[in-house]
Amino acid sequence: MKLSNIIIAVLAVIFAFSFGVVTRIIHPSESVNALWLVVAAGTFFIIVYSLYGAFVTSRVLALDDRR
């Protein structure tokens, strides 16, 4: 398993926990701190950026022999 996959998996766990706090699934009686929203958004954007980069590399920038 590559290190980048492990990092993405850790970020996904952090995102899931912070998203649970923001949606009040975890600790429903507490008020939501803005830091949880920033952490959820930041980890989501990092995960999506890396996956979209892999998609662009494999599909869009691939050589096409039919041209």
VEXDOKOL-446444 format. One record per residue (C-alpha): residue number from 1; residue in one letter; x, y, z. Coordinates in pm, 1 decimal, padded with zeros to 6 digits. Example, Ala and Ser with C-alpha at 12.3 -4.5 7.8 and 13.67 -1.06 7.14 Angstrom:
BEGIN
SITE,1,A,01230.0,-00450.0,00780.0
SITE,2,S,01367.0,-00106.0,00714.0
// end
This chain:
BEGIN
SITE,1,M,00000.0,00000.0,00000.0
SITE,2,K,00136.7,00337.9,-00098.4
SITE,3,L,00189.0,00617.5,00151.0
SITE,4,S,-00048.3,00846.4,-00039.5
SITE,5,N,-00329.9,00593.6,00000.0
SITE,6,I,-00268.2,00576.9,00373.8
SITE,7,I,-00275.0,00956.4,00398.4
SITE,8,I,-00601.8,00971.0,00203.2
SITE,9,A,-00750.9,00705.9,00434.2
SITE,10,V,-00648.4,00902.1,00745.7
SITE,11,L,-00792.5,01220.9,00597.0
SITE,12,A,-01116.6,01036.4,00519.7
SITE,13,V,-01147.5,00928.1,00883.2
SITE,14,I,-01080.4,01284.1,01002.6
SITE,15,F,-01340.3,01412.1,00755.4
SITE,16,A,-01598.2,01158.9,00869.6
SITE,17,F,-01551.1,01251.2,01234.7
SITE,18,S,-01556.1,01628.0,01175.3
SITE,19,F,-01859.7,01597.1,00946.4
SITE,20,G,-02032.3,01398.1,01219.4
SITE,21,V,-01965.4,01679.6,01465.5
SITE,22,V,-02089.1,01944.8,01220.9
SITE,23,T,-02412.7,01755.7,01151.9
SITE,24,R,-02453.1,01687.4,01526.3
SITE,25,I,-02446.7,01309.9,01492.2
SITE,26,I,-02155.6,01310.9,01736.9
SITE,27,H,-02219.0,01518.8,02053.4
SITE,28,P,-02571.5,01638.7,01960.1
SITE,29,S,-02611.5,01856.0,02268.8
SITE,30,E,-02304.9,02074.4,02203.1
SITE,31,S,-02303.2,02379.6,01981.0
SITE,32,V,-02100.3,02350.2,01662.1
SITE,33,N,-01762.5,02520.3,01663.5
SITE,34,A,-01653.7,02681.0,01335.7
SITE,35,L,-01323.7,02494.9,01351.8
SITE,36,W,-01503.7,02164.9,01291.1
SITE,37,L,-01656.1,02309.7,00975.2
SITE,38,V,-01316.4,02430.7,00854.6
SITE,39,V,-01159.0,02090.2,00925.5
SITE,40,A,-01441.5,01909.0,00744.7
SITE,41,A,-01417.7,02137.3,00442.3
SITE,42,G,-01037.6,02127.2,00430.7
SITE,43,T,-01012.2,01749.9,00445.6
SITE,44,F,-01291.2,01712.8,00189.8
SITE,45,F,-01116.6,01947.8,-00052.9
SITE,46,I,-00782.1,01769.4,-00010.6
SITE,47,I,-00939.7,01429.3,-00077.4
SITE,48,V,-01136.7,01549.8,-00379.1
SITE,49,Y,-00834.7,01737.0,-00520.0
SITE,50,S,-00617.4,01426.7,-00508.4
SITE,51,L,-00884.3,01201.7,-00659.6
SITE,52,Y,-00966.4,01452.7,-00932.0
SITE,53,G,-00595.5,01487.8,-01009.2
SITE,54,A,-00570.4,01111.6,-01052.7
SITE,55,F,-00875.6,01117.8,-01282.4
SITE,56,V,-00734.0,01397.3,-01496.8
SITE,57,T,-00400.8,01220.2,-01522.2
SITE,58,S,-00552.0,00887.8,-01625.6
SITE,59,R,-00834.0,01002.2,-01855.6
SITE,60,V,-00773.1,01349.8,-01988.2
SITE,61,L,-00395.1,01354.6,-02028.1
SITE,62,A,-00369.1,00999.1,-02163.6
SITE,63,L,-00239.8,00956.2,-02517.2
SITE,64,D,-00495.9,00850.5,-02775.9
SITE,65,D,-00364.0,00638.7,-03064.1
SITE,66,R,-00671.9,00707.7,-03277.1
SITE,67,R,-00571.3,01069.8,-03339.0
// end
